[in-house]
Each structure stands twice: as C-alpha cells, then as structure tokens.
Amino acid sequence: MNMRDDYLFNRKTIAVFSNFHLEKEYSGVLQGKKHFFVRQSPLTIVRASFLNVGSTLEGALSSSRFHLKRKCNVPVALSVSHNMILIQCKAAGDLDGTVWIVASHIVRIEPYKKKQTIVYTTDGHELIVDMKTAKLQTLRKEAMFLRATLLKNQRLEISLLSDEEENSGFLLVKENGQINYTAKQKGKAKK
C-alpha cells in the first residue's frame, strides 16, 4: 500500500476518512479525482490543517457552537473564504472510525441502510456514513448558515477619512518624570 507521511486539507480535499491497517488508524483521502492513503489519523490531519491556517480545531468548534447555539456535533469552519466547512460523521462499519467531509463538496445525500446515509460528492465519489439522513441534512444547512454568518462577521467596514478626521485623535506622550502616558487631542491649535 502506497502511503504519504502527512497531509493538510486543501481546496480540492473532498473527505478524509479512517482506514485501519494492522490495528493502526491511518487515513484515506479523496482529493479531486484522486484517492490515496496517509500515515496519520483523520483527527491528526484535521488538527494540523487548523494549525496551518492559524487556528485550532477546539477554537473553531467553540466558535461554531457559539454561532449555531448548539453544544455537540456541529460543522466547523476551516476556511470561510474557500468554503471549507467540515462535517464530522461516524464511519460506517464496526470500527470507531470517522469521516470528515467538506460540506461544499456534497452534491446530494440519500438514505442507505438503517441509520446510514450515502453521500454523493463532487468528482463522482460516494461515501457511506453512519448517520441518519435527516441529521446529515441538518448539518449541511448549519454549515451554510455558519459560513454566511462568519463571512458577514469578517467583513470590515472601510471608510475614507475626511480631512477633519485625518488630524483628529489623540497623541500619547510621556513627559519627563511621568510614569504614565498623557493623552493630548491632536489637531487642536495651541493658543
């Protein structure tokens, strides 16, 4: 079996899922039309991907829970600008594996077996997850809401300063012998 040593989510990542070999958890990766294996667990890949973009999985989960007003099993935003909202599912089967799917790569879902759902993704891949279809559909809707909310919150209003505002504000000075700064209003003519 040909395996990579490590991996980070990117714009072409569709899903990362548990793959067990000799009682050790590795990962299978669907990236574009490719399928390959990595010598890391899905959770290790997810955590490293969050650190790579300057965050932590735990921090992103806290943010998701805050915005969605729910405590468990929430989608998590890896990159809002690249529409990479991850949904964690239990992998189908007897082992305790997981599947992390990028929500924007889900084309459609259908019920499969009792409490299981088949997920059709971009590039023609299909995954079976151990989750009821209604629950997965709710997570997809929450992923869209989370992205819209975070995009709205990340926009910074940029206003042009007028000439009057340009010279306004305060000048912080520390005069000889003083311990603390003194705030002096800028733009005021001295008399």
N, C-alpha and C positions, 0 to 999 in steps of 0.2 A: 504494500500500500504506500503510495507516494504522498508524503505529508510535508506541509510547511511548518516552520517552527513557531511563527507567531502571525497575528493578523489584527488589523484595525478595520472597523466599519468605514465604508466609503459610499459615494453616491450610487454606485452600482450594486451594493450589497442588498440582497433581497431577504435573506434569512440566514441565521446561524443556529445550528441545532446540535443536540447531544449525539455523540456517536461513541459507543463503548467498544473497547478492544482490550482483551486480556484484563478485564476488570478495572480498566482505567478509562476515565471520561475524556474524550477528545471532542473536536467539533467538526461537523460537516458544514460547508459554506456554499450557499447559492449566490453567485455574483454574476449578474448578466446571464449569459448562456452557459457559464462555467459552473462546475461542481468540483470541489476539492476538499481536502481534509487538513486540519491544523492540530498541532500538538498542545492545544490549550482547551480548557473547558469553555463553554459559551459564556459563563459568568466572567471568567478572566478576560475574555475578548471584549465584552461589554464594558467592564470596568476600565480596561486600558484605553478603549475608544473614548470614554468620557474624559479621562485624564488628558488624552491627546488634544481635546478641544478646550481644555481649561476648566473642567468641572469634575464633579464626582457623580457616580450613579446615585448615591444616597442623597446628595443635594438636589439633583434633578427629580428624584422621587418625592422629596419634600415639597418642591415647587408644584409638581403635578397634583399631589394630594391637596395642597392649598387651593389651587385654581379649580380643581374638579370637586372639591368639598367631599372627598371620599378617602377612606383610610387604606383600603387594600386593592390590590390588582388594578393599578392604573397604568395607562400608557405613559411613556417617559420621552422627553424631547432631547435627542442627541444634537440635532442641528435644525433649528427652526427655518433658517434661510434656505436650506437644501431639502426641506420637507422630510426630514428623517426622524419620525416619531416611532419609537419601538414599542411593540406589544409583546409581552411575555406570555407564553402558553405552556402548558404541560405537554410533553411529547407523548404521542400515542404509544402504548406498549406497557410492559410490566415494570420496566426500569424507571427510576426517578429522573428522567431526562427533561430538558427544557428546549423550547424553540423561541427564538427572538426574531420577530418578523417586522420589517419596515412597513408601516401601515400604508404608505403611498404606493407600495408595490403589490398590494392586494387588489386583484381585479374583481373577484367575487368569491362568495362562500356558499356552501351547501351543507345540509345535514348529511352525515355519513352513517355512522352506527350510533347506538345509544350513547349519548353524551359526547359524541365526537363530531368533528366538522372537517370537511375537506376544503382547503384553501387553494384557490387558483391565483397564481401570481403572474406578474409580467414575465416575459420571456418564456412562457409556456410551462413553468414549473407547477407542481401540485404537491401539497403537504397535507398530512392528516394530523390534526391536533386533538388532544384530549380536553375539549371544551365544548359546551353546548353552543349551538349556532347563535342563539339569541344573545348569549353573553359576549361572544366574539363580535357580533354586530354592534353591541353597546360600546365595546372598547374601540371599535373603528370610529364611531361617532364621537366619542370622547377625544380620540386622537385629533380629529379635525377641529373640534372646539378648542382643545389645548393649543394647537398650532395657531389658530386665529387669535386667541387671547394673548399668547406670548408675542406674536408679531405686533399686535396693537400696542402692547406694553413696551416693546423695544424701540418703537418709533420715538425719536426725539424731535421736538419742535425746534426748528431752526428759525430764528427771527433775526432780521437785519437790525443792527443797532443804528439809531438815529444819531446825528451829531451831538445832540444833548446827552444821550445815554453813553456815548463813547467816552466822555470825560467825567462821567459820574462814577460813583463807587466810593470806596474807602482806601486810604493809604495807611498801612500798618507800620508804625515807626516805634523804635525802641531808643529813646533818648538816653544820653549819658546818665549813668547812675540809676536808671529804672530797671526793675525786674521784669515787668510786664510790658506788652505792646500797648500803644495808644492808637486808637482809630481816629483818623482825621479824614473828613469828607473831601474827596478830590473835586476839582473843577470849580471850587469856590475861590473867588479872587480875594487875596489878602488885603486888608484895609490898612 
